[in-house]
Amino acid sequence: MTTLTQQLPTARPSRKLRVTATILWALGLTGLVSYSVWGTADLEFTVFSLSLFVSGLLLRKRRKAGGVLAIAAFGMTGIAQLATRAVLTVEFAITVVIVLLVLAVWRELR
């Protein structure tokens, strides 16, 4: 039997959730800034960066939509990397780590 304090989320997100949200937010912001300053990114990269930025904000607010958005964005990236056999890259490692972090904090999301 669970008590009331175990059922309610804590007032402050866990450190794991804050770190995951901050990483996503920072990656998205970096991509958006690089596009706006240098204009070197294409439309797909801009949409990917915007989705990371929004998912970081939603995760910080403990929304499951942020987790779904992050997993969808990184899932598509991971599938593209697997299709091109680029699995031994830093980008693929970051993709796997982010997806695992989002899955690790999934219980805290509403």
Contact map, one row per residue, 1 for C-alpha under 8 A:
11100000000000000000000000000000000000000000000000000000000000000000000000000000000000000000000000000000000000
11110110000000000000000000000000000000000000000000000000000000000000000000000000000000000000000000000000000000
11111110000000000000000000000000000000000000000000000000000000000000000000000000000000000000000000000000000000
01111111000000000000000000000000000000000000000000000000000000000000000000000000000000000000000000000000000000
00111111100000000000000000000000000000000000000000000000000000000000000000000000000000000000000000000000000000
01111111100000000000000000000000000000000000000000000000000000000000000000000000000000000000000000000000000000
01111111100000000000000000000000000000000000000000000000000000000000000000000000000000000000000000000000000000
00011111110000000000000000000000000000000000000000000000000000000000000000000000000000000000000000000000000000
00001111111000000000000000000000000000000000000000000000000000000000000000000000000000000000000000000000000100
00000001111110000000000000000000000000000000000000000000000000000000000000000000000000000000000000000000000000
00000000111110000000000000000000000000000000000000000000000000000000000000000000000000000000000000000000000000
00000000011111000000000000000000000000000000000000000000000000000000000000000000000000000000000000000000000000
00000000011111101100000000000000000000000000000000000000000101000000000000000000000000000000000000000000000100
00000000000111111100000000000000000000000000000000000000000000000000000000000000000000000000000000000000000000
00000000000011111110000000000000000000000000000000000000000000000000000000000000000000000000000000000000000000
00000000000001111111000000000000000000000000000000000000000000000000000000000000000000000000000000001000100000
00000000000011111111100000000000000000000000000000000000001100000000000000000000000000000000000000000100100100
00000000000011111111110000000000000000000000000000000000000100000000000000000000000000000000000000000000000000
00000000000000111111111000000000000000000000000000000000000000000000000000000000000000000000000000000000000000
00000000000000011111111100000000000000000000000000000001001000000000000000000000000000000000000001001100000000
00000000000000001111111110000000000000000000000000000011111100000000000000000000000000000000000000000000000000
00000000000000000111111111000000000000000000000000000001000100000000000000000000000000000000000000000000000000
00000000000000000011111111100000000000000000000000000001000000000000000000000000000000000000000000000000000000
00000000000000000001111111110000000000000000000000011011000000000000010000000000000000000000000000000000000000
00000000000000000000111111111000000000000000000000011111100000000000000000000000000000000000000000000000000000
00000000000000000000011111111100000000000000000000001000000000000000000000000000000000000000000000000000000000
00000000000000000000001111111110000000000000000010011000000000000000000000000000000000000000000000000000000000
00000000000000000000000111111111000000000000000111111100000000000000000000000000000000000000000000000000000000
00000000000000000000000011111111100000000000000011001000000000000000000000000000000000000000000000000000000000
00000000000000000000000001111111110000000000000010000000000000000000000000000000000000000000000000000000000000
00000000000000000000000000111111111000000000110011000000000000000000000000000000000000000000000000000000000000
00000000000000000000000000011111111100000000010011000000000000000000000000000000000000000000000000000000000000
00000000000000000000000000001111111110000000000000000000000000000000000000000000000000000000000000000000000000
00000000000000000000000000000111111111111000000000000000000000000000000000000000000000000000000000000000000000
00000000000000000000000000000011111111111000010000000000000000000000000000000000000000000000000000000000000000
00000000000000000000000000000001111111100000000000000000000000000000000000000000000000000000000000000000000000
00000000000000000000000000000000111111100000000000000000000000000000000000000000000000000000000000000000000000
00000000000000000000000000000000011111110000000000000000000000000000000000000000000000000000000000000000000000
00000000000000000000000000000000011111111000000000000000000000000000000000000000000000000000000000000000000000
00000000000000000000000000000000011001111100000000000000000000000000000000000000000000000000000000000000000000
00000000000000000000000000000000011000111110110000000000000000000000000000000000000000000000000000000000000000
00000000000000000000000000000000000000011111110000000000000000000000000000000000000000000000000000000000000000
00000000000000000000000000000000000000001111111000000000000000000000000000000000000000000000000000000000000000
00000000000000000000000000000000000000000111111100000000000000000000000000000000000000000000000000000000000000
00000000000000000000000000000010000000001111111110000000000000000000000000000000000000000000000000000000000000
00000000000000000000000000000011001000001111111111000000000000000000000000000000000000000000000000000000000000
00000000000000000000000000000000000000000011111111100000000000000000000000000000000000000000000000000000000000
00000000000000000000000000010000000000000001111111110000000000000000000010000000000000000000000000000000000000
00000000000000000000000000111111000000000000111111111000000000000000000000000000000000000000000000000000000000
00000000000000000000000000011011000000000000011111111100000000000000000000000000000000000000000000000000000000
00000000000000000000000000010000000000000000001111111110000000000000110010000000000000000000000000000000000000
00000000000000000000000110110000000000000000000111111111000000000000110010000000000000000000000000000000000000
00000000000000000000000111111000000000000000000011111111100000000000000000000000000000000000000000000000000000
00000000000000000000000010010000000000000000000001111111110000000100000000000000000000000000000000000000000000
00000000000000000000100110000000000000000000000000111111111000001110110000000000000000000000000000000000000000
00000000000000000001111110000000000000000000000000011111111100000100010000000000000000000000000000000000000000
00000000000000000000100010000000000000000000000000001111111110000100000000000000000000000000000000000000000000
00000000000000000000100000000000000000000000000000000111111111111110000000000000000000000000000000000000000000
00000000000000001001100000000000000000000000000000000011111111111110000000000000000000000000000000000000000010
00000000000010001100110000000000000000000000000000000001111111100000000000000000000000000000000000000000000000
00000000000000000000000000000000000000000000000000000000111111100000000000000000000000000000000000000000000000
00000000000010000000000000000000000000000000000000000000011111110100000000000000000000000000000000000000000111
00000000000000000000000000000000000000000000000000000000011111111110000000000000000000000000000000000000000011
00000000000000000000000000000000000000000000000000000000011001111111000000000000000000000000000000000000010011
00000000000000000000000000000000000000000000000000000010011000111111100000000000000000000000000000000000000000
00000000000000000000000000000000000000000000000000000111111001111111110000000000000000000000000000000000000000
00000000000000000000000000000000000000000000000000000010011000111111111000000000000000000000000000000110010000
00000000000000000000000000000000000000000000000000000000000000011111111100000000000000000000000000000000000000
00000000000000000000000000000000000000000000000000110010000000001111111110000000000000000000000000000000000000
00000000000000000000000100000000000000000000000000110011000000000111111111000000000000000000000000100100000000
00000000000000000000000000000000000000000000000000000000000000000011111111100000000000000000000000100100000000
00000000000000000000000000000000000000000000000000000000000000000001111111110000000000000000000000000000000000
00000000000000000000000000000000000000000000000100110000000000000000111111111000000000000000000000000000000000
00000000000000000000000000000000000000000000000000000000000000000000011111111100000000000000001001100000000000
00000000000000000000000000000000000000000000000000000000000000000000001111111110000000000000001000100000000000
00000000000000000000000000000000000000000000000000000000000000000000000111111111000000000000000000000000000000
00000000000000000000000000000000000000000000000000000000000000000000000011111111100000000000001000000000000000
00000000000000000000000000000000000000000000000000000000000000000000000001111111110000000001001100000000000000
00000000000000000000000000000000000000000000000000000000000000000000000000111111111000000000000000000000000000
00000000000000000000000000000000000000000000000000000000000000000000000000011111111100000000000000000000000000
00000000000000000000000000000000000000000000000000000000000000000000000000001111111111100001000000000000000000
00000000000000000000000000000000000000000000000000000000000000000000000000000111111111100000000000000000000000
00000000000000000000000000000000000000000000000000000000000000000000000000000011111111000000000000000000000000
00000000000000000000000000000000000000000000000000000000000000000000000000000001111111000000000000000000000000
00000000000000000000000000000000000000000000000000000000000000000000000000000000111111100000000000000000000000
00000000000000000000000000000000000000000000000000000000000000000000000000000000111111111001000000000000000000
00000000000000000000000000000000000000000000000000000000000000000000000000000000110011111001100000000000000000
00000000000000000000000000000000000000000000000000000000000000000000000000000000000001111101100000000000000000
00000000000000000000000000000000000000000000000000000000000000000000000000000000000001111111100000000000000000
00000000000000000000000000000000000000000000000000000000000000000000000000000000000000011111110000000000000000
00000000000000000000000000000000000000000000000000000000000000000000000000000000000000001111111000000000000000
00000000000000000000000000000000000000000000000000000000000000000000000000000100100001111111111100000000000000
00000000000000000000000000000000000000000000000000000000000000000000000000000000000000111111111110000000000000
00000000000000000000000000000000000000000000000000000000000000000000000000000000000000000111111111000000000000
00000000000000000000000000000000000000000000000000000000000000000000000001101100000000000011111111100000000000
00000000000000000000000000000000000000000000000000000000000000000000000000000100000000000001111111110000000000
00000000000000000000000000000000000000000000000000000000000000000000000000000000000000000000111111111000000000
00000000000000000001000000000000000000000000000000000000000000000000000001000000000000000000011111111100000000
00000000000000000000000000000000000000000000000000000000000000000000011001100000000000000000001111111110000000
00000000000000000000000000000000000000000000000000000000000000000000000000000000000000000000000111111111000000
00000000000000010001000000000000000000000000000000000000000000000000000000000000000000000000000011111111100000
00000000000000001001000000000000000000000000000000000000000000000010011000000000000000000000000001111111110000
00000000000000000000000000000000000000000000000000000000000000000010000000000000000000000000000000111111110000
00000000000000000000000000000000000000000000000000000000000000000000000000000000000000000000000000011111111000
00000000000000011000000000000000000000000000000000000000000000000000000000000000000000000000000000001111111110
00000000000000000000000000000000000000000000000000000000000000010010000000000000000000000000000000000111111110
00000000000000000000000000000000000000000000000000000000000000000000000000000000000000000000000000000001111111
00000000100010001000000000000000000000000000000000000000000001000000000000000000000000000000000000000000111111
00000000000000000000000000000000000000000000000000000000001001110000000000000000000000000000000000000000111111
00000000000000000000000000000000000000000000000000000000000001110000000000000000000000000000000000000000001111
